[in-house]
Amino acid sequence: MTAEVQQILNPLAAPLHSVNPNHSLEDEEARLQELLISQLNRLGFVPERRIAHFQWIIKEYGASITSWQVEATDVEATQDGVVITLMVNPRHTAGVTRVNDLVYETYLLTDEGPRLLSFEEDPNPKITVF
């Protein structure tokens, strides 16, 4: 984990990534999602583009990001490994209840571990205060 990521993330956060409890995959897809998340947590991997994308929460609200909630939106077996797309939302310390912002990250999961293939940002992020 880079120094920039450590500075942005709340040091008490563990694990870095967790599955959205309202999201359910079945059988093999659920197992592969958990495998990818466990490897990302073990590596402490957070893409720099994700950190850059969510800087606005930190700058505008003085919050820190405590962890990331993820859910697989696509799981596909290929000849190179398993391609998994994750929808990622931040968990934060801001005094607001909902961040309407997310990123999509696509990983190739192989015996050597995960590799980030692509990254898509939400073009219109915002926070909803209740």
HELIX and SHEET records of a PDB file:
HELIX    1   1 ALA A    3  ILE A    8  1                                   6    
HELIX    2   2 ASP A   27  LEU A   43  1                                  17    
HELIX    3   3 GLU A   48  HIS A   53  1                                   6    
HELIX    4   4 GLN A   55  TYR A   61  1                                   7    
SHEET    1   A 5 HIS A  17  VAL A  19  0                                        
SHEET    2   A 5 ILE A  65  ALA A  77  1                                        
SHEET    3   A 5 VAL A  82  HIS A  92 -1                                        
SHEET    4   A 5 VAL A 103  THR A 110 -1                                        
SHEET    5   A 5 GLY A 113  GLU A 121 -1                                        
SHEET    1   B 2 ARG A  98  ASN A 100  0                                        
SHEET    2   B 2 LYS A 126  THR A 128 -1                                        
END                                                                             
